[in-house]
Amino acid sequence: MDLDKVRIGMSCASHKGCGTVTWVDGATQTVYLTDLVDNHSFDVGIEDIVDDPQIHNREDNYY
């Protein structure tokens, strides 16, 4: 995903999980997320953000 498309407050999916963007660090190409389930904060590189319009939570087991 392109760093210019990431905005604070949007939901993003990554290989570490789904979350709400709380901060974007352009210098290190890092996106800081807050987990949707337990408010745990984690960071991911911009290359780990999944460019998918449909965000899936860990609880989604079937469709």
N, C-alpha and C positions, 0 to 999 in steps of 0.2 A: 504494500500500500504506500502511497505517496504521503510524505509527512505533511504537505500542505492541506491534505484532505482531513487530517485528524484535528478535532476540535475538543476543547474541554467540555465535559458533560455528555459527550456521545458514548454510546455503548460500542465496544469493540470485542472481537474474539481473537484469541491468540492461542498458541500451542500450550501456554501455561494455564489458560482458562479465560472466561469472559469477565468483563468488568467495565466500569465507567471511567472515562479518562479524567484524571485529576490534574495532570501536568504533562507538558510536552517539552522535552529538552532538545532543541534543535542542534546544539553543539555536539552532543553525543549520540544523536539519533535514537533517543530513548523515550518511551511512552510510559508514564506511571498510571496504573489502574487501581481501582478499588473493586474488590470482588463483589459480585451481585448478591452472593449468598450470605457471607459472614463479615463483610466490610473489611476484609484483610487486604492490605495494600501490597502490590507487587509491581515490578517493572519488567518491561520487555523491550527488545530492540525493535525498530520499525520493520525490520525484515520478518519478524515473527508475528506481526499483525496479519490476520487472515482477511483478505479483501472479499468478504461475503456479505451480501445485504441482509441475510437471515442469520441472526445471532442465536446460537444454541447454548443452553445452560447444561451443567453436568446432570441435572435431574431429568433432562429429556432423554428417555430411553427408546422411544419409538415414535414413528409418524405414520 
